[in-house]
Structure formats: C-alpha cells, structure tokens
C-alpha cells in the first residue's frame, strides 16, 4: 500500500486539493483520506475505483502495478473500470 499512499497524495497535490476537499469530493471522512495517504489504512476495491475515476487514472497505476496513468478508452463505467482493475491484478499475480 506504500505506492498507493504516495500516488494518492501526489495526485491530490497535482490537482491543488487540500485533504479535506478531496475527502469531501470522494464522499469519505477526512481522517479516512489521511489514513490512506499515510498508509495506516487499507482501501477497499470500491474506493480504489472511486479514486481512479476521480483522477482519471487506472486502478493499476494507483496501486503501483503499472506506470501508465491512463484508463482504457472503453473504461467509462464502474463495471469496465473494475474489469480493467481485475485484469491488471490477475496479470500481476501471474507475473510474480
């Protein structure tokens, strides 16, 4: 989760958001966001997808599984984003 924490904070800063602003936009408590950024709390699949969609990046990028930030062109719904996320996870498990 270290990579997720670093990338989440970097994306927040790139977008000029304070932690409380991002927490509000994601619909989570500010303390939850702070724990994600500090690596003290794991994030659920649903929230990974929510963060990925908000920043328009892939879930694999957020998790440090890939360096490509962009979502596939077809990833316009939560279902397709989740499928892309699941595919990335499966590929990474096979590779290790």
Phi and psi restraints in degrees (range 20) as a CNS / XPLOR table:
assign (resid 1 and name C) (resid 2 and name N)
       (resid 2 and name CA) (resid 2 and name C) 1.0 -57.5 20.0 2
assign (resid 2 and name N) (resid 2 and name CA)
       (resid 2 and name C) (resid 3 and name N) 1.0 -44.4 20.0 2
assign (resid 2 and name C) (resid 3 and name N)
       (resid 3 and name CA) (resid 3 and name C) 1.0 -65.3 20.0 2
assign (resid 3 and name N) (resid 3 and name CA)
       (resid 3 and name C) (resid 4 and name N) 1.0 -40.9 20.0 2
assign (resid 3 and name C) (resid 4 and name N)
       (resid 4 and name CA) (resid 4 and name C) 1.0 -58.4 20.0 2
assign (resid 4 and name N) (resid 4 and name CA)
       (resid 4 and name C) (resid 5 and name N) 1.0 -47.4 20.0 2
assign (resid 4 and name C) (resid 5 and name N)
       (resid 5 and name CA) (resid 5 and name C) 1.0 -59.0 20.0 2
assign (resid 5 and name N) (resid 5 and name CA)
       (resid 5 and name C) (resid 6 and name N) 1.0 -45.5 20.0 2
assign (resid 5 and name C) (resid 6 and name N)
       (resid 6 and name CA) (resid 6 and name C) 1.0 -63.7 20.0 2
assign (resid 6 and name N) (resid 6 and name CA)
       (resid 6 and name C) (resid 7 and name N) 1.0 -43.9 20.0 2
assign (resid 6 and name C) (resid 7 and name N)
       (resid 7 and name CA) (resid 7 and name C) 1.0 -70.9 20.0 2
assign (resid 7 and name N) (resid 7 and name CA)
       (resid 7 and name C) (resid 8 and name N) 1.0 -36.5 20.0 2
assign (resid 7 and name C) (resid 8 and name N)
       (resid 8 and name CA) (resid 8 and name C) 1.0 -61.6 20.0 2
assign (resid 8 and name N) (resid 8 and name CA)
       (resid 8 and name C) (resid 9 and name N) 1.0 -49.0 20.0 2
assign (resid 8 and name C) (resid 9 and name N)
       (resid 9 and name CA) (resid 9 and name C) 1.0 -63.5 20.0 2
assign (resid 9 and name N) (resid 9 and name CA)
       (resid 9 and name C) (resid 10 and name N) 1.0 -42.1 20.0 2
assign (resid 9 and name C) (resid 10 and name N)
       (resid 10 and name CA) (resid 10 and name C) 1.0 -61.2 20.0 2
assign (resid 10 and name N) (resid 10 and name CA)
       (resid 10 and name C) (resid 11 and name N) 1.0 -43.6 20.0 2
assign (resid 10 and name C) (resid 11 and name N)
       (resid 11 and name CA) (resid 11 and name C) 1.0 -64.6 20.0 2
assign (resid 11 and name N) (resid 11 and name CA)
       (resid 11 and name C) (resid 12 and name N) 1.0 -41.9 20.0 2
assign (resid 11 and name C) (resid 12 and name N)
       (resid 12 and name CA) (resid 12 and name C) 1.0 -59.2 20.0 2
assign (resid 12 and name N) (resid 12 and name CA)
       (resid 12 and name C) (resid 13 and name N) 1.0 -47.0 20.0 2
assign (resid 12 and name C) (resid 13 and name N)
       (resid 13 and name CA) (resid 13 and name C) 1.0 -65.6 20.0 2
assign (resid 13 and name N) (resid 13 and name CA)
       (resid 13 and name C) (resid 14 and name N) 1.0 -40.4 20.0 2
assign (resid 13 and name C) (resid 14 and name N)
       (resid 14 and name CA) (resid 14 and name C) 1.0 -58.9 20.0 2
assign (resid 14 and name N) (resid 14 and name CA)
       (resid 14 and name C) (resid 15 and name N) 1.0 -32.9 20.0 2
assign (resid 14 and name C) (resid 15 and name N)
       (resid 15 and name CA) (resid 15 and name C) 1.0 -91.4 20.0 2
assign (resid 15 and name N) (resid 15 and name CA)
       (resid 15 and name C) (resid 16 and name N) 1.0 4.0 20.0 2
assign (resid 15 and name C) (resid 16 and name N)
       (resid 16 and name CA) (resid 16 and name C) 1.0 66.3 20.0 2
assign (resid 16 and name N) (resid 16 and name CA)
       (resid 16 and name C) (resid 17 and name N) 1.0 33.7 20.0 2
assign (resid 16 and name C) (resid 17 and name N)
       (resid 17 and name CA) (resid 17 and name C) 1.0 -104.4 20.0 2
assign (resid 17 and name N) (resid 17 and name CA)
       (resid 17 and name C) (resid 18 and name N) 1.0 139.9 20.0 2
assign (resid 17 and name C) (resid 18 and name N)
       (resid 18 and name CA) (resid 18 and name C) 1.0 -78.5 20.0 2
assign (resid 18 and name N) (resid 18 and name CA)
       (resid 18 and name C) (resid 19 and name N) 1.0 155.0 20.0 2
assign (resid 18 and name C) (resid 19 and name N)
       (resid 19 and name CA) (resid 19 and name C) 1.0 -53.8 20.0 2
assign (resid 19 and name N) (resid 19 and name CA)
       (resid 19 and name C) (resid 20 and name N) 1.0 -41.9 20.0 2
assign (resid 19 and name C) (resid 20 and name N)
       (resid 20 and name CA) (resid 20 and name C) 1.0 -66.0 20.0 2
assign (resid 20 and name N) (resid 20 and name CA)
       (resid 20 and name C) (resid 21 and name N) 1.0 -33.4 20.0 2
assign (resid 20 and name C) (resid 21 and name N)
       (resid 21 and name CA) (resid 21 and name C) 1.0 -67.4 20.0 2
assign (resid 21 and name N) (resid 21 and name CA)
       (resid 21 and name C) (resid 22 and name N) 1.0 -45.8 20.0 2
assign (resid 21 and name C) (resid 22 and name N)
       (resid 22 and name CA) (resid 22 and name C) 1.0 -65.9 20.0 2
assign (resid 22 and name N) (resid 22 and name CA)
       (resid 22 and name C) (resid 23 and name N) 1.0 -42.6 20.0 2
assign (resid 22 and name C) (resid 23 and name N)
       (resid 23 and name CA) (resid 23 and name C) 1.0 -56.5 20.0 2
assign (resid 23 and name N) (resid 23 and name CA)
       (resid 23 and name C) (resid 24 and name N) 1.0 -44.3 20.0 2
assign (resid 23 and name C) (resid 24 and name N)
       (resid 24 and name CA) (resid 24 and name C) 1.0 -62.8 20.0 2
assign (resid 24 and name N) (resid 24 and name CA)
       (resid 24 and name C) (resid 25 and name N) 1.0 -43.9 20.0 2
assign (resid 24 and name C) (resid 25 and name N)
       (resid 25 and name CA) (resid 25 and name C) 1.0 -66.1 20.0 2
assign (resid 25 and name N) (resid 25 and name CA)
       (resid 25 and name C) (resid 26 and name N) 1.0 -32.1 20.0 2
assign (resid 25 and name C) (resid 26 and name N)
       (resid 26 and name CA) (resid 26 and name C) 1.0 -86.7 20.0 2
assign (resid 26 and name N) (resid 26 and name CA)
       (resid 26 and name C) (resid 27 and name N) 1.0 -10.9 20.0 2
assign (resid 26 and name C) (resid 27 and name N)
       (resid 27 and name CA) (resid 27 and name C) 1.0 76.3 20.0 2
assign (resid 27 and name N) (resid 27 and name CA)
       (resid 27 and name C) (resid 28 and name N) 1.0 31.7 20.0 2
assign (resid 27 and name C) (resid 28 and name N)
       (resid 28 and name CA) (resid 28 and name C) 1.0 -124.0 20.0 2
assign (resid 28 and name N) (resid 28 and name CA)
       (resid 28 and name C) (resid 29 and name N) 1.0 163.3 20.0 2
assign (resid 28 and name C) (resid 29 and name N)
       (resid 29 and name CA) (resid 29 and name C) 1.0 -72.5 20.0 2
assign (resid 29 and name N) (resid 29 and name CA)
       (resid 29 and name C) (resid 30 and name N) 1.0 147.3 20.0 2
assign (resid 29 and name C) (resid 30 and name N)
       (resid 30 and name CA) (resid 30 and name C) 1.0 -56.0 20.0 2
assign (resid 30 and name N) (resid 30 and name CA)
       (resid 30 and name C) (resid 31 and name N) 1.0 -38.0 20.0 2
assign (resid 30 and name C) (resid 31 and name N)
       (resid 31 and name CA) (resid 31 and name C) 1.0 -66.7 20.0 2
assign (resid 31 and name N) (resid 31 and name CA)
       (resid 31 and name C) (resid 32 and name N) 1.0 -31.5 20.0 2
assign (resid 31 and name C) (resid 32 and name N)
       (resid 32 and name CA) (resid 32 and name C) 1.0 -65.1 20.0 2
assign (resid 32 and name N) (resid 32 and name CA)
       (resid 32 and name C) (resid 33 and name N) 1.0 -46.9 20.0 2
assign (resid 32 and name C) (resid 33 and name N)
       (resid 33 and name CA) (resid 33 and name C) 1.0 -60.8 20.0 2
assign (resid 33 and name N) (resid 33 and name CA)
       (resid 33 and name C) (resid 34 and name N) 1.0 -43.0 20.0 2
assign (resid 33 and name C) (resid 34 and name N)
       (resid 34 and name CA) (resid 34 and name C) 1.0 -61.5 20.0 2
assign (resid 34 and name N) (resid 34 and name CA)
       (resid 34 and name C) (resid 35 and name N) 1.0 -38.7 20.0 2
assign (resid 34 and name C) (resid 35 and name N)
       (resid 35 and name CA) (resid 35 and name C) 1.0 -69.3 20.0 2
assign (resid 35 and name N) (resid 35 and name CA)
       (resid 35 and name C) (resid 36 and name N) 1.0 -37.1 20.0 2
assign (resid 35 and name C) (resid 36 and name N)
       (resid 36 and name CA) (resid 36 and name C) 1.0 -61.2 20.0 2
assign (resid 36 and name N) (resid 36 and name CA)
       (resid 36 and name C) (resid 37 and name N) 1.0 -47.9 20.0 2
assign (resid 36 and name C) (resid 37 and name N)
       (resid 37 and name CA) (resid 37 and name C) 1.0 -66.8 20.0 2
assign (resid 37 and name N) (resid 37 and name CA)
       (resid 37 and name C) (resid 38 and name N) 1.0 -29.5 20.0 2
assign (resid 37 and name C) (resid 38 and name N)
       (resid 38 and name CA) (resid 38 and name C) 1.0 -90.3 20.0 2
assign (resid 38 and name N) (resid 38 and name CA)
       (resid 38 and name C) (resid 39 and name N) 1.0 -6.2 20.0 2
assign (resid 38 and name C) (resid 39 and name N)
       (resid 39 and name CA) (resid 39 and name C) 1.0 78.3 20.0 2
assign (resid 39 and name N) (resid 39 and name CA)
       (resid 39 and name C) (resid 40 and name N) 1.0 14.4 20.0 2
assign (resid 39 and name C) (resid 40 and name N)
       (resid 40 and name CA) (resid 40 and name C) 1.0 -89.4 20.0 2
assign (resid 40 and name N) (resid 40 and name CA)
       (resid 40 and name C) (resid 41 and name N) 1.0 -5.7 20.0 2
assign (resid 40 and name C) (resid 41 and name N)
       (resid 41 and name CA) (resid 41 and name C) 1.0 -144.2 20.0 2
assign (resid 41 and name N) (resid 41 and name CA)
       (resid 41 and name C) (resid 42 and name N) 1.0 132.0 20.0 2
assign (resid 41 and name C) (resid 42 and name N)
       (resid 42 and name CA) (resid 42 and name C) 1.0 -73.0 20.0 2
assign (resid 42 and name N) (resid 42 and name CA)
       (resid 42 and name C) (resid 43 and name N) 1.0 157.6 20.0 2
assign (resid 42 and name C) (resid 43 and name N)
       (resid 43 and name CA) (resid 43 and name C) 1.0 -111.3 20.0 2
assign (resid 43 and name N) (resid 43 and name CA)
       (resid 43 and name C) (resid 44 and name N) 1.0 143.1 20.0 2
assign (resid 43 and name C) (resid 44 and name N)
       (resid 44 and name CA) (resid 44 and name C) 1.0 -77.9 20.0 2
assign (resid 44 and name N) (resid 44 and name CA)
       (resid 44 and name C) (resid 45 and name N) 1.0 161.1 20.0 2
assign (resid 44 and name C) (resid 45 and name N)
       (resid 45 and name CA) (resid 45 and name C) 1.0 -56.7 20.0 2
assign (resid 45 and name N) (resid 45 and name CA)
       (resid 45 and name C) (resid 46 and name N) 1.0 -43.2 20.0 2
assign (resid 45 and name C) (resid 46 and name N)
       (resid 46 and name CA) (resid 46 and name C) 1.0 -59.9 20.0 2
assign (resid 46 and name N) (resid 46 and name CA)
       (resid 46 and name C) (resid 47 and name N) 1.0 -40.7 20.0 2
assign (resid 46 and name C) (resid 47 and name N)
       (resid 47 and name CA) (resid 47 and name C) 1.0 -74.4 20.0 2
assign (resid 47 and name N) (resid 47 and name CA)
       (resid 47 and name C) (resid 48 and name N) 1.0 -32.1 20.0 2
assign (resid 47 and name C) (resid 48 and name N)
       (resid 48 and name CA) (resid 48 and name C) 1.0 -59.6 20.0 2
assign (resid 48 and name N) (resid 48 and name CA)
       (resid 48 and name C) (resid 49 and name N) 1.0 -44.9 20.0 2
assign (resid 48 and name C) (resid 49 and name N)
       (resid 49 and name CA) (resid 49 and name C) 1.0 -64.0 20.0 2
assign (resid 49 and name N) (resid 49 and name CA)
       (resid 49 and name C) (resid 50 and name N) 1.0 -42.0 20.0 2
assign (resid 49 and name C) (resid 50 and name N)
       (resid 50 and name CA) (resid 50 and name C) 1.0 -60.5 20.0 2
assign (resid 50 and name N) (resid 50 and name CA)
       (resid 50 and name C) (resid 51 and name N) 1.0 -45.6 20.0 2
assign (resid 50 and name C) (resid 51 and name N)
       (resid 51 and name CA) (resid 51 and name C) 1.0 -65.3 20.0 2
assign (resid 51 and name N) (resid 51 and name CA)
       (resid 51 and name C) (resid 52 and name N) 1.0 -44.4 20.0 2
assign (resid 51 and name C) (resid 52 and name N)
       (resid 52 and name CA) (resid 52 and name C) 1.0 -59.6 20.0 2
assign (resid 52 and name N) (resid 52 and name CA)
       (resid 52 and name C) (resid 53 and name N) 1.0 -45.6 20.0 2
assign (resid 52 and name C) (resid 53 and name N)
       (resid 53 and name CA) (resid 53 and name C) 1.0 -65.4 20.0 2
assign (resid 53 and name N) (resid 53 and name CA)
       (resid 53 and name C) (resid 54 and name N) 1.0 -40.1 20.0 2
assign (resid 53 and name C) (resid 54 and name N)
       (resid 54 and name CA) (resid 54 and name C) 1.0 -61.0 20.0 2
assign (resid 54 and name N) (resid 54 and name CA)
       (resid 54 and name C) (resid 55 and name N) 1.0 -45.4 20.0 2
assign (resid 54 and name C) (resid 55 and name N)
       (resid 55 and name CA) (resid 55 and name C) 1.0 -90.4 20.0 2
assign (resid 55 and name N) (resid 55 and name CA)
       (resid 55 and name C) (resid 56 and name N) 1.0 -1.3 20.0 2
assign (resid 55 and name C) (resid 56 and name N)
       (resid 56 and name CA) (resid 56 and name C) 1.0 57.1 20.0 2
assign (resid 56 and name N) (resid 56 and name CA)
       (resid 56 and name C) (resid 57 and name N) 1.0 47.6 20.0 2
assign (resid 56 and name C) (resid 57 and name N)
       (resid 57 and name CA) (resid 57 and name C) 1.0 -127.3 20.0 2
assign (resid 57 and name N) (resid 57 and name CA)
       (resid 57 and name C) (resid 58 and name N) 1.0 166.6 20.0 2
assign (resid 57 and name C) (resid 58 and name N)
       (resid 58 and name CA) (resid 58 and name C) 1.0 -80.4 20.0 2
assign (resid 58 and name N) (resid 58 and name CA)
       (resid 58 and name C) (resid 59 and name N) 1.0 151.9 20.0 2
assign (resid 58 and name C) (resid 59 and name N)
       (resid 59 and name CA) (resid 59 and name C) 1.0 -63.3 20.0 2
assign (resid 59 and name N) (resid 59 and name CA)
       (resid 59 and name C) (resid 60 and name N) 1.0 -36.1 20.0 2
assign (resid 59 and name C) (resid 60 and name N)
       (resid 60 and name CA) (resid 60 and name C) 1.0 -60.6 20.0 2
assign (resid 60 and name N) (resid 60 and name CA)
       (resid 60 and name C) (resid 61 and name N) 1.0 -38.2 20.0 2
assign (resid 60 and name C) (resid 61 and name N)
       (resid 61 and name CA) (resid 61 and name C) 1.0 -63.7 20.0 2
assign (resid 61 and name N) (resid 61 and name CA)
       (resid 61 and name C) (resid 62 and name N) 1.0 -47.9 20.0 2
assign (resid 61 and name C) (resid 62 and name N)
       (resid 62 and name CA) (resid 62 and name C) 1.0 -56.5 20.0 2
assign (resid 62 and name N) (resid 62 and name CA)
       (resid 62 and name C) (resid 63 and name N) 1.0 -39.0 20.0 2
assign (resid 62 and name C) (resid 63 and name N)
       (resid 63 and name CA) (resid 63 and name C) 1.0 -84.6 20.0 2
assign (resid 63 and name N) (resid 63 and name CA)
       (resid 63 and name C) (resid 64 and name N) 1.0 -3.1 20.0 2
assign (resid 63 and name C) (resid 64 and name N)
       (resid 64 and name CA) (resid 64 and name C) 1.0 79.7 20.0 2
assign (resid 64 and name N) (resid 64 and name CA)
       (resid 64 and name C) (resid 65 and name N) 1.0 17.3 20.0 2
assign (resid 64 and name C) (resid 65 and name N)
       (resid 65 and name CA) (resid 65 and name C) 1.0 -86.4 20.0 2
assign (resid 65 and name N) (resid 65 and name CA)
       (resid 65 and name C) (resid 66 and name N) 1.0 -17.3 20.0 2
assign (resid 65 and name C) (resid 66 and name N)
       (resid 66 and name CA) (resid 66 and name C) 1.0 -152.0 20.0 2
assign (resid 66 and name N) (resid 66 and name CA)
       (resid 66 and name C) (resid 67 and name N) 1.0 157.4 20.0 2
assign (resid 66 and name C) (resid 67 and name N)
       (resid 67 and name CA) (resid 67 and name C) 1.0 -96.1 20.0 2
assign (resid 67 and name N) (resid 67 and name CA)
       (resid 67 and name C) (resid 68 and name N) 1.0 -12.0 20.0 2
assign (resid 67 and name C) (resid 68 and name N)
       (resid 68 and name CA) (resid 68 and name C) 1.0 -76.9 20.0 2
assign (resid 68 and name N) (resid 68 and name CA)
       (resid 68 and name C) (resid 69 and name N) 1.0 119.1 20.0 2
assign (resid 68 and name C) (resid 69 and name N)
       (resid 69 and name CA) (resid 69 and name C) 1.0 -76.6 20.0 2
assign (resid 69 and name N) (resid 69 and name CA)
       (resid 69 and name C) (resid 70 and name N) 1.0 -26.6 20.0 2
assign (resid 69 and name C) (resid 70 and name N)
       (resid 70 and name CA) (resid 70 and name C) 1.0 -77.3 20.0 2
assign (resid 70 and name N) (resid 70 and name CA)
       (resid 70 and name C) (resid 71 and name N) 1.0 147.9 20.0 2
assign (resid 70 and name C) (resid 71 and name N)
       (resid 71 and name CA) (resid 71 and name C) 1.0 -81.9 20.0 2
assign (resid 71 and name N) (resid 71 and name CA)
       (resid 71 and name C) (resid 72 and name N) 1.0 151.6 20.0 2
assign (resid 71 and name C) (resid 72 and name N)
       (resid 72 and name CA) (resid 72 and name C) 1.0 -58.6 20.0 2
assign (resid 72 and name N) (resid 72 and name CA)
       (resid 72 and name C) (resid 73 and name N) 1.0 147.4 20.0 2
assign (resid 72 and name C) (resid 73 and name N)
       (resid 73 and name CA) (resid 73 and name C) 1.0 -55.1 20.0 2
assign (resid 73 and name N) (resid 73 and name CA)
       (resid 73 and name C) (resid 74 and name N) 1.0 -30.6 20.0 2
assign (resid 73 and name C) (resid 74 and name N)
       (resid 74 and name CA) (resid 74 and name C) 1.0 -83.4 20.0 2
assign (resid 74 and name N) (resid 74 and name CA)
       (resid 74 and name C) (resid 75 and name N) 1.0 -3.9 20.0 2
assign (resid 74 and name C) (resid 75 and name N)
       (resid 75 and name CA) (resid 75 and name C) 1.0 -83.4 20.0 2
assign (resid 75 and name N) (resid 75 and name CA)
       (resid 75 and name C) (resid 76 and name N) 1.0 72.6 20.0 2
assign (resid 75 and name C) (resid 76 and name N)
       (resid 76 and name CA) (resid 76 and name C) 1.0 -105.9 20.0 2
assign (resid 76 and name N) (resid 76 and name CA)
       (resid 76 and name C) (resid 77 and name N) 1.0 -11.3 20.0 2
assign (resid 76 and name C) (resid 77 and name N)
       (resid 77 and name CA) (resid 77 and name C) 1.0 -121.9 20.0 2
assign (resid 77 and name N) (resid 77 and name CA)
       (resid 77 and name C) (resid 78 and name N) 1.0 163.0 20.0 2
assign (resid 77 and name C) (resid 78 and name N)
       (resid 78 and name CA) (resid 78 and name C) 1.0 -57.8 20.0 2
assign (resid 78 and name N) (resid 78 and name CA)
       (resid 78 and name C) (resid 79 and name N) 1.0 -39.1 20.0 2
assign (resid 78 and name C) (resid 79 and name N)
       (resid 79 and name CA) (resid 79 and name C) 1.0 -62.0 20.0 2
assign (resid 79 and name N) (resid 79 and name CA)
       (resid 79 and name C) (resid 80 and name N) 1.0 -46.0 20.0 2
assign (resid 79 and name C) (resid 80 and name N)
       (resid 80 and name CA) (resid 80 and name C) 1.0 -70.9 20.0 2
assign (resid 80 and name N) (resid 80 and name CA)
       (resid 80 and name C) (resid 81 and name N) 1.0 -33.5 20.0 2
assign (resid 80 and name C) (resid 81 and name N)
       (resid 81 and name CA) (resid 81 and name C) 1.0 -65.0 20.0 2
assign (resid 81 and name N) (resid 81 and name CA)
       (resid 81 and name C) (resid 82 and name N) 1.0 -43.3 20.0 2
assign (resid 81 and name C) (resid 82 and name N)
       (resid 82 and name CA) (resid 82 and name C) 1.0 -65.2 20.0 2
assign (resid 82 and name N) (resid 82 and name CA)
       (resid 82 and name C) (resid 83 and name N) 1.0 -40.6 20.0 2
assign (resid 82 and name C) (resid 83 and name N)
       (resid 83 and name CA) (resid 83 and name C) 1.0 -62.4 20.0 2
assign (resid 83 and name N) (resid 83 and name CA)
       (resid 83 and name C) (resid 84 and name N) 1.0 -41.3 20.0 2
assign (resid 83 and name C) (resid 84 and name N)
       (resid 84 and name CA) (resid 84 and name C) 1.0 -63.8 20.0 2
assign (resid 84 and name N) (resid 84 and name CA)
       (resid 84 and name C) (resid 85 and name N) 1.0 -39.4 20.0 2
assign (resid 84 and name C) (resid 85 and name N)
       (resid 85 and name CA) (resid 85 and name C) 1.0 -63.7 20.0 2
assign (resid 85 and name N) (resid 85 and name CA)
       (resid 85 and name C) (resid 86 and name N) 1.0 -47.8 20.0 2
assign (resid 85 and name C) (resid 86 and name N)
       (resid 86 and name CA) (resid 86 and name C) 1.0 -62.1 20.0 2
assign (resid 86 and name N) (resid 86 and name CA)
       (resid 86 and name C) (resid 87 and name N) 1.0 -40.6 20.0 2
assign (resid 86 and name C) (resid 87 and name N)
       (resid 87 and name CA) (resid 87 and name C) 1.0 -62.7 20.0 2
assign (resid 87 and name N) (resid 87 and name CA)
       (resid 87 and name C) (resid 88 and name N) 1.0 -43.3 20.0 2
assign (resid 87 and name C) (resid 88 and name N)
       (resid 88 and name CA) (resid 88 and name C) 1.0 -61.9 20.0 2
assign (resid 88 and name N) (resid 88 and name CA)
       (resid 88 and name C) (resid 89 and name N) 1.0 -43.4 20.0 2
assign (resid 88 and name C) (resid 89 and name N)
       (resid 89 and name CA) (resid 89 and name C) 1.0 -62.4 20.0 2
assign (resid 89 and name N) (resid 89 and name CA)
       (resid 89 and name C) (resid 90 and name N) 1.0 -46.4 20.0 2
assign (resid 89 and name C) (resid 90 and name N)
       (resid 90 and name CA) (resid 90 and name C) 1.0 -60.9 20.0 2
assign (resid 90 and name N) (resid 90 and name CA)
       (resid 90 and name C) (resid 91 and name N) 1.0 -44.4 20.0 2
assign (resid 90 and name C) (resid 91 and name N)
       (resid 91 and name CA) (resid 91 and name C) 1.0 -61.4 20.0 2
assign (resid 91 and name N) (resid 91 and name CA)
       (resid 91 and name C) (resid 92 and name N) 1.0 -40.9 20.0 2
assign (resid 91 and name C) (resid 92 and name N)
       (resid 92 and name CA) (resid 92 and name C) 1.0 -68.5 20.0 2
assign (resid 92 and name N) (resid 92 and name CA)
       (resid 92 and name C) (resid 93 and name N) 1.0 -38.0 20.0 2
assign (resid 92 and name C) (resid 93 and name N)
       (resid 93 and name CA) (resid 93 and name C) 1.0 -66.0 20.0 2
assign (resid 93 and name N) (resid 93 and name CA)
       (resid 93 and name C) (resid 94 and name N) 1.0 -39.7 20.0 2
assign (resid 93 and name C) (resid 94 and name N)
       (resid 94 and name CA) (resid 94 and name C) 1.0 -67.3 20.0 2
assign (resid 94 and name N) (resid 94 and name CA)
       (resid 94 and name C) (resid 95 and name N) 1.0 -37.1 20.0 2
assign (resid 94 and name C) (resid 95 and name N)
       (resid 95 and name CA) (resid 95 and name C) 1.0 -71.6 20.0 2
assign (resid 95 and name N) (resid 95 and name CA)
       (resid 95 and name C) (resid 96 and name N) 1.0 -23.7 20.0 2
